[in-house]
Amino acid sequence: MTSGMIMKRLFLLLFVLTPLSLSFPLLLSAADENIDSELFEKTTLVYSEDFDSELNLDFWEVRQSSTWKIEDGILKGSESSKEFQAKKIAEGDKAHAGFKPVIWLKQVPAEFVCTMRFRYTGDEFHPRFPLLDLGHHFHTITFGAEQTSLRVQKDKYVTKIDAPLLPLGEWVEVKVELKKGVLLFTLNGDTHRFESEFIDMGDQRQIDFKGLDFGTCEIDWVRVWAGE
């Protein structure tokens, strides 16, 4: 086990064992099988990942040949190789040339709670990136410098909010709760509630991470619970 992984585990344990943890509920949840939920009376932990071994391909799928590796307990993503980019450009498919890191977290329940710690880096925000997709193109949360937007099933429901905002280049702790008709999104303790008849995972049981062109995406840990 590397020194970085040991420090991460000690850090999580510290917040579990001290009163200070009460101010950091998402960190506490990362070390505990239980999770407080506003939408569900019961939750069952179905996936827990600290990236302390090889990438579990039963749950993760690398997309667009982007580059992903685990270092010191962090899953780190970056652009694809220059050869792959040139190949896709020659094919007329620049949109999938892997300029940005893209990865899917699979086997997500239809109704769920997910907590995670990650960061996106890059030169500046793009109008469409970086983002999280809850279900492939089903619930697209796009982060910007001044607004966060939610687009459900592309254009069936679209809204923009002033907070919470994702700070580019900084670690953030995110909690997502989703059931049919309701989506709760929490970033660093700031929560926004979205309600729409179109909010529904359907058969899109995944969460997509998509970064900025030539930027990075780093994921520290992830927990997923099924909600009832």
Residue, then its C-alpha position, 0 to 999 in steps of 0.5 A: m500500500t502506498s503512502g498516499m493510500i495510507m494517508k487517505r484511509l487515516f484521513l477518513l478514519l479521523f473524521v469517523l472517530t472525532p466530533l469534527s466529522l459532524s461538519f463533514p457528512l460526506l466524508l463520514s459517509a465514505a467510510d461508513e456503509n450507512i448514508d443519510s437520505e432525504l428521498f429514501e427510507k432504506t438504502t443498501l450499499v451496492y458498490s464501494e471503491d477507494f481505488d486501492s487495486e486494479l480498476n474494476l472493469d465490472f463497474w467501470e468502462v473507459r470511453q473514447s480511448s481516454t487514458w486512465k490509471i490508478e496512482d496513490g489511491i486516485l483514479k486519474g483520467s486524461e486525453s487519449s493518445k495522439e495516434f487515436q486522436a489523429k485516427k478519429i479526426a481522419e475518420g471525420d469523428k472529432a467529437h469522439a477523438g478522446f480529447k477529454p477524459v471520459i469514463w462510465l460508472k456502470q451498474v447504478p440502480a434505477e433509484f440511488v444515492c451516490t457520494m464521491r470525491f473528484r476534481y476536474t482540471g483544465d484551462e477554462f470552462h466550456p459551455r458543455f463541459p465538464l459534466l456528470d451524466l446520470g444515465h447516458h444523456f438522461h440527466t446531464i449536469t454541466f458545470g460552468a463558472e457562473q451557473t450549473s445546469l441540468r438538462v433532462q433527456k436532452d431538452k425535455y427539462v432544462t434549468k440553470i441555477d446559480a449554486p452550487l458551482l463546481p470550482l475548476g481544479e479543486w477537489v469537491e465532494v458530491k452527493v446525488e439522490l435520484k428517484k423518479g421525479v426528483l433529483l437532489f444534487t449536493l456539492n460541498g454541502d450545498t444542495h439543490r432540489f430538482e423536480s420534473e416528471f421527466i427525471d427517471m433513470g429508465d434503463q440508463r443505469q450508469i454515471d458518466f464523467k466527462g472532463l474538459d479537452f486536454g484536462t484531467c478528471e481525478i476520482d478519489w472514492v465513490r459509494v453507491w446505494a440502492g434506494e427504497 
